[in-house]
Every structure is written in structure tokens, then in C-alpha cells.
């Protein structure tokens, strides 16, 4: 297995994992080939074969991979077997949906707490997860060694929340506010502007 894989390969590995995970349980007990995965995902089979070989040594000529073992190998390489606790700042509809969604756990992420400033949200519980006042963000993150934060607050509040997360020791921020955030060195921010993504999708595939 090659640990020095390219960023392109790294971006495709979650696709393979998602596909394998979506298979019926009976199929997970059998074997699967790189060609079958490539056909299902509309990818080049040679590329898929190279990608899989970079993270798993279980492939056999004319036999393929044991599906469950391949899924474990990919998940282990991507760190899905680790457990990272995550907090969400902003309990609007989108932030609440984050707490209600249980699918993050399959990828090694546990959303453990939400934060907001509104009286109607603070002190409540969503899907068994508490909602605290935003002023408790720093202390909670330090006490619980939180490294990942999600921002779903309005644009006008996003930079302040980003600053507070960085001060609290968070090192990875997923930002859904439609504004560019400035983070200090050592803090990685990924901006996910859904409106912009939709616009790009529509333009790229316009007839």
C-alpha cells in the first residue's frame, strides 16, 4: 500500500467507500472487482484499480477484493475508524439538521453539541445533543478536546465565530456561511457555499 497517494486518488476514495457501503449486506459478504466498481461509478477501471491498490493489498487477479475487507481498508486509510467530536455553531434550520443527522458517525464524526445565542434554542436538546449558549463555546471545546467545528450562523456573525473557534483550539472549520473567513495559521477552513455550488452546476451542465 502506498501512503503517498495523490490528491486526486484521495478525492476518489470516499466515492468507493460510499458505493461499497451502499451495497446490500449479502453482496458485502462476497468479492468485488475494480472493474465492477468503475462501471458502477462511471470511472476508468485502470484508475480505480490503481487507487484501490494504493490502500489495500487484498486484491487478487480474476477474483477481486473481499468487499467487506476493502471497505475496511479504505475506511481505515481515511480515518473513518477514528472518532472525532464536532460542534456546530448556529441553530437555524441548517444547524439543527446537522444535529439531527446520524450519518456522520459512519465516517468517524460525532456531533456532540450545538451553540446559539437565542433564548429559545439555548438549553434545549436536539437528537439527544445539548444546545448551549455561544459564550460557552471556548470552555466546552477546551474541556472536551474538540478539533472540528461547523459554522452555520449568518454571514455577519461568521468571522467572530471563526475567531472564537480558533481561540478554543479548533483546527478544522467547515463554513456554510456565504462569506470568506480569515483564520490564523494552523487552522484550516473549508468554505461550502451551496448557492455558488448550485450555480456552477447549472452553468457547467447548461445545454
PLY file of the C-alpha trace (Angstrom):
ply
format ascii 1.0
element vertex 207
property float x
property float y
property float z
element edge 206
property int vertex1
property int vertex2
end_header
0.00 0.00 0.00
1.26 3.44 -0.93
0.76 6.08 1.76
1.99 8.84 -0.57
-1.08 8.88 -2.76
-2.10 11.81 -4.94
-4.80 14.29 -4.02
-6.85 13.02 -6.97
-6.79 9.48 -5.59
-7.63 10.78 -2.13
-10.67 12.60 -3.51
-11.97 9.39 -5.13
-11.56 7.08 -2.14
-14.71 8.35 -0.38
-16.67 7.59 -3.56
-15.54 3.97 -3.42
-16.32 3.76 0.29
-19.81 5.20 -0.19
-20.54 2.79 -3.02
-19.36 -0.26 -1.08
-21.28 0.85 1.99
-24.48 1.20 -0.08
-24.36 -2.41 -1.29
-26.84 -4.94 0.13
-25.46 -6.92 3.07
-25.34 -10.13 1.03
-23.08 -8.53 -1.56
-20.76 -7.27 1.16
-20.04 -10.89 2.05
-18.71 -11.66 -1.42
-15.99 -10.34 -3.70
-15.97 -7.30 -5.93
-13.64 -6.25 -8.73
-12.18 -2.87 -9.56
-13.92 -3.14 -12.93
-17.33 -3.56 -11.28
-16.72 -0.51 -9.09
-15.55 1.52 -12.08
-18.64 0.62 -14.10
-20.97 1.47 -11.23
-19.38 4.88 -10.72
-18.66 5.70 -14.36
-14.89 5.79 -13.84
-11.88 4.37 -15.67
-11.22 0.82 -14.45
-7.43 1.16 -14.71
-7.53 4.25 -12.50
-9.82 2.57 -9.99
-7.51 -0.45 -9.85
-4.53 1.80 -9.12
-6.46 3.73 -6.48
-7.51 0.58 -4.65
-4.01 -0.90 -4.79
-2.69 2.21 -3.06
-4.72 1.50 0.09
-5.38 -2.26 0.05
-3.26 -5.32 -0.63
-6.25 -7.66 -0.71
-6.87 -7.68 -4.47
-6.46 -10.95 -6.37
-6.37 -11.45 -10.18
-9.74 -12.62 -11.58
-11.12 -12.66 -8.03
-11.05 -9.06 -6.92
-11.37 -7.93 -3.34
-13.42 -9.21 -0.43
-15.96 -6.42 -0.29
-16.06 -6.04 3.49
-12.26 -6.05 3.78
-11.87 -3.48 1.01
-14.38 -1.22 2.70
-12.47 -1.57 5.98
-9.14 -0.84 4.29
-10.47 2.33 2.66
-12.21 3.45 5.84
-9.09 2.83 7.91
-6.91 4.77 5.47
-9.32 7.73 5.50
-9.50 7.66 9.29
-13.16 6.68 9.48
-12.37 4.26 12.32
-11.21 7.16 14.48
-13.72 9.17 16.48
-13.65 12.96 16.14
-16.04 15.08 18.16
-17.60 18.03 16.34
-19.54 21.12 17.40
-21.98 23.23 15.39
-22.41 26.98 15.85
-25.77 28.31 14.68
-29.06 26.58 15.43
-31.12 27.74 12.48
-32.77 25.15 10.25
-29.47 24.02 8.75
-27.63 23.81 12.05
-30.47 21.84 13.63
-30.44 19.45 10.69
-26.74 18.81 11.35
-27.52 17.69 14.89
-30.46 15.57 13.76
-28.48 13.72 11.09
-26.89 10.46 12.30
-24.97 9.61 9.13
-21.75 11.34 10.22
-20.99 8.51 12.64
-20.20 6.07 9.82
-17.32 8.35 8.84
-15.86 8.76 12.31
-17.55 12.02 13.34
-19.74 12.58 16.39
-21.56 15.90 16.56
-21.74 16.38 20.30
-23.11 19.87 20.88
-24.75 22.87 19.24
-24.31 26.55 20.12
-26.52 29.59 19.67
-27.41 32.88 21.38
-31.19 32.68 21.09
-33.10 32.01 24.31
-35.49 29.64 22.57
-32.60 27.41 21.48
-30.22 27.55 24.45
-30.89 24.78 26.96
-32.79 22.60 24.50
-31.75 19.22 23.16
-31.74 18.08 19.54
-31.43 14.37 18.83
-30.09 13.92 22.34
-27.41 16.59 21.86
-27.41 19.72 24.02
-27.60 23.27 22.73
-25.50 25.68 24.79
-25.04 29.43 24.72
-22.38 30.60 22.28
-20.48 32.14 25.21
-19.74 28.61 26.42
-18.09 27.63 23.13
-14.48 28.16 24.20
-14.72 26.40 27.55
-16.66 23.44 26.15
-14.22 22.91 23.28
-11.18 23.08 25.55
-12.67 20.75 28.15
-13.72 18.19 25.52
-10.71 18.47 23.18
-12.84 19.48 20.19
-10.81 19.84 16.99
-13.57 20.30 14.40
-16.26 22.97 14.17
-19.09 23.68 11.74
-20.35 27.23 11.18
-23.97 27.75 10.12
-24.52 31.25 11.51
-25.48 34.31 9.40
-22.72 35.95 7.37
-22.43 38.89 9.75
-21.54 36.61 12.68
-19.38 34.05 10.89
-15.97 35.72 11.31
-16.49 36.24 15.04
-17.46 32.59 15.46
-14.44 31.52 13.41
-12.18 33.58 15.69
-13.73 32.04 18.79
-13.37 28.52 17.44
-9.70 29.12 16.66
-9.17 30.55 20.14
-10.86 27.47 21.59
-8.35 25.14 19.94
-10.41 24.04 16.95
-8.16 23.29 14.00
-10.62 22.37 11.24
-13.64 24.51 10.35
-16.39 23.76 7.83
-18.03 27.07 6.97
-21.52 27.21 5.44
-21.88 30.98 5.78
-21.61 32.69 2.39
-18.59 34.76 3.36
-14.82 34.27 3.21
-13.28 33.68 6.63
-9.81 34.66 7.78
-8.32 32.09 10.13
-4.95 32.11 11.90
-2.10 29.89 10.83
-2.71 26.28 11.82
-6.49 26.48 11.36
-7.89 25.02 8.13
-11.16 26.46 6.82
-13.25 24.87 4.08
-15.93 27.19 2.69
-19.02 25.41 1.39
-21.29 27.87 -0.41
-24.28 25.79 -1.50
-25.77 28.58 -3.64
-22.49 29.01 -5.53
-22.17 25.25 -6.00
-25.68 25.08 -7.47
-24.94 27.99 -9.79
-21.73 26.36 -11.02
-23.52 23.04 -11.51
-26.26 24.67 -13.56
-23.83 26.65 -15.71
-21.44 23.77 -16.31
-24.23 21.47 -17.48
-26.37 24.02 -19.29
-27.24 22.93 -22.80
0 1
1 2
2 3
3 4
4 5
5 6
6 7
7 8
8 9
9 10
10 11
11 12
12 13
13 14
14 15
15 16
16 17
17 18
18 19
19 20
20 21
21 22
22 23
23 24
24 25
25 26
26 27
27 28
28 29
29 30
30 31
31 32
32 33
33 34
34 35
35 36
36 37
37 38
38 39
39 40
40 41
41 42
42 43
43 44
44 45
45 46
46 47
47 48
48 49
49 50
50 51
51 52
52 53
53 54
54 55
55 56
56 57
57 58
58 59
59 60
60 61
61 62
62 63
63 64
64 65
65 66
66 67
67 68
68 69
69 70
70 71
71 72
72 73
73 74
74 75
75 76
76 77
77 78
78 79
79 80
80 81
81 82
82 83
83 84
84 85
85 86
86 87
87 88
88 89
89 90
90 91
91 92
92 93
93 94
94 95
95 96
96 97
97 98
98 99
99 100
100 101
101 102
102 103
103 104
104 105
105 106
106 107
107 108
108 109
109 110
110 111
111 112
112 113
113 114
114 115
115 116
116 117
117 118
118 119
119 120
120 121
121 122
122 123
123 124
124 125
125 126
126 127
127 128
128 129
129 130
130 131
131 132
132 133
133 134
134 135
135 136
136 137
137 138
138 139
139 140
140 141
141 142
142 143
143 144
144 145
145 146
146 147
147 148
148 149
149 150
150 151
151 152
152 153
153 154
154 155
155 156
156 157
157 158
158 159
159 160
160 161
161 162
162 163
163 164
164 165
165 166
166 167
167 168
168 169
169 170
170 171
171 172
172 173
173 174
174 175
175 176
176 177
177 178
178 179
179 180
180 181
181 182
182 183
183 184
184 185
185 186
186 187
187 188
188 189
189 190
190 191
191 192
192 193
193 194
194 195
195 196
196 197
197 198
198 199
199 200
200 201
201 202
202 203
203 204
204 205
205 206
